[in-house]
């Protein structure tokens, strides 16, 4: 069974991104510098396709 986002992140912000992504790499130090608690979750997590993509409306591969 896959853990829910609430179980993983709790009350922290969720940074959706791959650890090797240059875009994620630009956001990560900003969050750290500002002292924002966050959890980084890879978009391969099932919640991403089930909830995030339908909300956004599209995704490119």
Number of C-alpha atoms within 10 A of each C-alpha: 3 8 10 12 16 10 9 13 16 12 12 13 13 17 17 16 18 15 13 8 9 11 11 15 13 10 12 18 11 11 14 11 8 8 9 12 12 16 17 17 17 14 15 11 14 14 14 16 13 10 10 15 13 11 10 8 7 8 9 3 2
